Amino acid sequence: MLTVLVMLALVLVAATVVVVVLSTIGGGGSPAAARHPRSAAIPRARNGSANAAGVHVVTTGGVISTVSPTARGDASGTTPVPVLMYHVIAAPPTGAPFPGLYVPASEFAAQMRALKAAGWHAVTLDQLEAYWSRGVPLGPGKPIVLTFDNGYHSQYTEAFPTLRRLGWVGNENMQLTGLPPSQGGLTDAQIRALVAGGWELDTQGISHADLITLDPAELTDQVAVARRTIQRRFHVPANWFCYPSGDYDATVVAAVRAAGFVGSTTVVPGWTHRTDDPYTLHRLRVLGGTTPAGLLAQIAGAREDPPAPPSYSG
């Protein structure tokens, strides 16, 4: 009889322990919620569903996390993205005609660290187009495109290692002539190193000419021949054109389209949107003397500007 009573007591104790454990796990004081207080404020949702804020919710091991639509890979993406424009990554020499186009290396590095701390990460124009057209994920966080015009050697010696330390890449808009290595231009070996490092290689044409002043044959050389030359020499698609000095008109746009470019970038300020004309994408020029906080403010301020309709001068 004593043995039976002991067994009944043990069963009652075990049942009490189970009830307490289940109550603790199912209540508001779960260990996961204590370790991740932000997750407690997210509305509950099944795996793969969206909460009230439209953010994809995934639960793993009892811990709730969120995945942005950009990272998830929708059928097609709609997120607008800022595209930054850089030129020389060095201090301006005495008498430089356009000193604002020079961003000192230390200043550039500080800007990149600030962008990363603010949740940005660099992507290429090809990646952006794949996201917009097919929903290919751009990764977690906020995507931004970093473009470098003309092909200055400081883009290799300074920008390349700075971005590489962050695991980032850039877009090189090179011109094929007029900026030889003796004048601070990139060598073919440096360009190949950028491509091998994940950078995208695009072009501003043969010689950074004023395209709207050219006759049809000259325009074809600057646009179509430039693309074919880059494709042959560096074995890249070169899908994007960059208008030299931002000058273009309807004839220039038609030539860029006929050459097979996916799109082109301008110097018109603002974020670029999926609904924009792909041959007049906006960019934000970064000038020397821009502090990290100033750059973040510049990006945020441009976000509110509505996309302007295509405007072909001339």
N, C-alpha and C positions, 0 to 999 in steps of 0.2 A: 504493500500500500504506500509506503514511504517513497518507494522508487517511482510510482506513478505520479505522486504529487510533485516530486522534483522535476519530472519530465514536463508536466503541465506548466510549471513555473518557468522553465527554460523557454518553452514555446511562447508564452506571454511576453517575456522579455524580448525575444527576437522580433515578434510582431511589432512591439513598441518602437524598436530601433528602426525598422523598415518604414513605419509611418513618419517618424521624425526626419529621416533622410529624404523621403519623397517630398515632405513639406518644405524642406530647406531648398531642394533643387527647383521646385516649381514656384517658389515665392519670389518676392522682389529682392531678396538678399543673396542672389546666386553669386558664387565666386567669380564667374565670368563677368557679370555686371559690375562687380567691385573693381576688377582689374581694368575694365574698359568702360568707364563711366559714360563716354559719349554714345556707346552703343545702346545704352538703356533708353535714350531719347528717340531712337529710331522706331517707327511703327512696326509691329510684328508683321512678317510676311513669309510666305512659303519660299523655299529655294527657287530661284529663277523668276520670282514675281517682283513687281515694282511697288514701292511704298507710296504714301500719299504725295510725297514730294517728287515722284517720278524717277527716283533713283533705284537702280537695280540692287536688290538685297540678296546676299548670299550668306548662309550660315554654315560654319565649319567648326566642328567640335564644340558647339554651344556658343561660339563667339560670332556675333553679327558683324559683318563688314559690308561696305558698299562698293559698287563698281559704277563709274560714270558711264553714260551712254557712249562716250568717245572710246573708252577702253573696252566696252563690251563687243562692239562690232555690229551695229545695226545694218539693215538692208542697204541703207545709204546714210551718210552722216550729214549733219546740218550745222555743226558748231562753227561759228566764225573764228578766224585765226589771225593774229597779228603777224606781219612779215617785216622784220627789221632790215635796214639797209646800212651797211658799213663800207668804208673804202680803205684808207691806210690805217693800220694799227701801229701807230708810232706818233711821237711828238712832232708837230710841224716844224720844218726847218725855217730859218730866218728868210723872210721874203716869200714864203709860200703863197701863191695866188688865192688858194682856197683853204685857209687854215682850219676851217670848221670840219673839213673832211678827214682830218687827222684825229684819231682817238688813241691816246697813249696806251701802251700795253697794260700798265698797271690799272688804268681806268677801265679798260675793256674787261680785264679779269675780275675787277670788283663788280662790274655790271653783271657778268655772267653768274657770279656767286649769288648776287641779289635775286636774279631771276630764278635760280634753282631753289633758294630759300623760300621764294614766294610761290613755289609749286609749279613752275614752268619746266618744260623740257623741249629740246630742239628736235624738229623733224624736217624732212625735205619736202620740196614741192611735189615730187612724185608720190611720196607717202600721203601728202594732203589730198592729192587728186584721187588716189586709191580709196581713201576714207570717204570722200564726198561721193564718189561714183559707185563704190561697191561696199562701203561700210567696213573696209579693212581697218582693224583697230590701230589707233595711234599711241596706245599705251596709257597708263594711268596718269592723271594730272592734266595740266593745261598745255596744249601744244603751241609751239611758236616756231617760225621759220627764220633762220639767220642767213641773210644773203650778203655776199661780198663782191663788190663790183670791180671790173677792170682787170684784176689779176696781179695785184701788188705782192711782192715777195714777203712782206710783213704778214700777209694773210696766212702764209705757210709757217713762217718763223715764230709768230706770236699767237695768232688766233687758233691755229691748228693744235698746238700743244695745250692751250688753255681749254679748248673744248674737249679734247681727248681726255683730260683729267676728270672731266665731268661725265664722260661717256656720251658726249654730244657730237653732232655733225653739223656741217654748214652747206650752203649752196654757193658754188663759185661761178660767177658770171664773168667769164674771161673774154677779152678781146684778143684776136689772134695776132695782130701786128700793132706797132705804134707804142708798145710798152715792153721793150726788150729787157732782158735781165740786167744789162748795163745801166738801165734807168729805173731799176727797182721792180722789174717784172718777174713773174714766175718762170722758172725753167720747166722744160717738159718733164724732167725727173721729179720736180716738186709737185707738178700737177698730178702725175701718176701716183705719187705718195698720198695726196689728198683723196684721190679716188679709191685707192687701196684702203684708206682709213675710213671709208664710208661716206665721204662727201659726195654730193651730187655736182656734176659738171654741166653747166649751161653756158650760154654765150650772150655777148653784147654785139656780136658781129665781127667783121674783119678788122676794122680800124677805128671803131667808135665814131663813125661818120654821122652827120646830120641827115638822117634817112629821108626826111621829107623834101630835101633839095635834090635828090638823086633821080637820074633817069631810070627807066625800067631795068636795063641791063645792070647798071651799078647797084640798084636795089636788090636784084637777085643775087649778086655776088655777096653783098653784105649780110644777107639773110640765109638764103638756101645754100650757097657755097660754104658759108661759115659752118652751118650745121653738118653738112657732109664731111667737111674737113675734120671737125672735132670727132665725129663718129668713127672715121677711118683711123685717125691718129691715136685716139685714146680708148676706143672700143666701148663707148658709152652711148646711150640713146639721145642725150642732149634734147630733152623734150620742151624746154622752156627758153623763151627769148626775153632779153631785158633791153628795153629801148634806151639807146645811148642818150644821156642827159634827159631822159623822159620824153623825148620828142617823137611824136607819131601822128598820123592822120589815117583816114580810111584806106588810102592806097597802101600805106605801110602795114596796117593790120591785115589787109588782104594778102600781102606778100608773106607775112609771117604765117598766116593760116595755110597758104598754098605750099609752103616749105615743109609742112607736116608738124609744126610745133603744136603741142597740146594747149599752150597758153603763153602769156607774156606778162611781165611786171612793169609797172610805171613808177613815177615818183609822187603820185597823188597820195596824200596822207589818208590813213584810215585802216581799219581791219579789212581783211578780205573775206568775202562771204561766198557760199556755194552758189547763190543766185546771181552773183556778179558776172559780167562778161569775162570769160577766162582770158581774153586778150587785153584786158585793161585792169589787172589786179593791182590793188593798192599796196603801198609799203610805207613804213615809218622811218624816216631818215634819222640816224643817230649822229649827232654832232659832237665834236670835241668839247670837253667841259661839262658834259652831262653826268651828273652824279647818279649813283645807283638808285637813290630815292627819286631823283628826277626822271630817270628812265621808266621806273614803275608807274609814276604819275602820268608820263607821256602815253604809255600804253593804255592805262585805264581811261584817260580822257578821250582817246581816239575811239575807244570801244563804243561810246555813245553816239558817234556820228553815223547817221544812216548811209548806206551805200549810195554813191552818186551814180546816175545813169552814165553809160558810155559817152565819152566826149572826144571826138576826133577833131583835132585842130586842123586848120588849113582848108 
